[in-house]
Amino acid sequence: MLTLEWPWLLLLLPLPWLVHRWVPAAATEQPALRVPFFAELQPGTRIAAPRSRSWQPKLLLWLIWGLLLLSAARPLWVGAPQPIALSGRDLLLAVDISGSMAAEDMQLDDQGVNRLVAVKAVLSEFIQRRPADRLGLILFGSNAYIQTPLTFDHRSLNQLLQEAQIGFAGEQTAIGDAIGLGIKRLNKTTANSRVLILLTDGANTAGQVDPLEAAKMAAEQQIKIYSLGFGADEMLVRSLFGARKVNPSADLDEASLKEIAHTTQGQYFRARSVDELEQIYQRLDALEPSQQQAQLIRPQQALFHWPLGLALLLSLVIPLARALRLNPRAMTGVTSGVASRGSSRKGR
């Protein structure tokens, strides 16, 4: 359906005529007309009246003015109503990018990768499976910051997640600050369900907010936190003295993560591999969204550039016509000159 966003602008269509009709012309002083052939005029000689101006240029100017008003009125093509699936859920993803996430104790496609690469692969699929949720991304290390605010633009969120690098936020782990930043962002929303998914591989070693105190604040604001402890239990390390097994997750503070989840009526999950991490996110993906009334949108396509472009093309017609218009006297002179040249050549 074609519609105009500002149709009242078309009321200005007669404005040029009103200006011409009611605004007096500017007073100009012109010199008297000098007629050098006045003596040759005999009594009874009639002076030809000037020809009336053509109506075509006026019509062209009116057409250009109408097209400009039509473009200013912003014509829109409005499509059929389309439903938007909304869950009423705001979900923040808090991802640890501290130095410990560089440990290469994960297997992805039969290749050894570090923890952050594994998290990116699993989270990317999780994001694609939740088109009805507003998602946001928090990255934290020694400091926590919002990488992506809550949005339905999941493609941009996923792109920014893939661009995250280890150590960008510092080498330490500020779990309390990440929770506090999540509370601050989720408090500004009016969603029926507000969830923070916290993924880390260590313990709180930085920041100004205690994680357990932050969890209590989240519980007061009815924000649910699901905490994920990530990292393998054992890893084979090779050295000059041979291979030995170590526990790369020795610094993981599971007790605090469990308490954080319990305080906010969430759950704690432990992922020791990519497969376990995928299973956990599938369980989170199965959370029942809160019901919300369906909303409809009508896609709109702006069309103002078409009348504007046509007006621009028509405005070029007037100067082009003036440039191509020939003076009859000049044409006569050129014709006679060509004829005289031709006769002189025949005479030769």
HUCORZI-V165077 format. One line per field, one symbol per residue. ss: DSSP state (h for helix, s for strand, l for the rest). A space follows every 50 residues. Layout:
ss=???
This chain:
ss=lsssllhhhhhhhhhhhhhhhhlllllllllllllllhhhllllllllll lllllhhhhhhhhhhhhhhhhhllssssssssssllllssssssssllhh hhlllsssllssslhhhhhhhhhhhhhhlllllssssssslllsssssss sllhhhhhhhhhllllllllllllhhhhhhhhhhhhllllllssssssss llllllllllhhhhhhhhhhlllsssssssllllsssssllsssssllll lllhhhhhhhhhhllllssssllhhhhhhhhhhhhlllllllllssssss sslhhhhhhhhhhhhhhhhhhhhhlllhhhhhhhhhhhhhhhhhhhhl
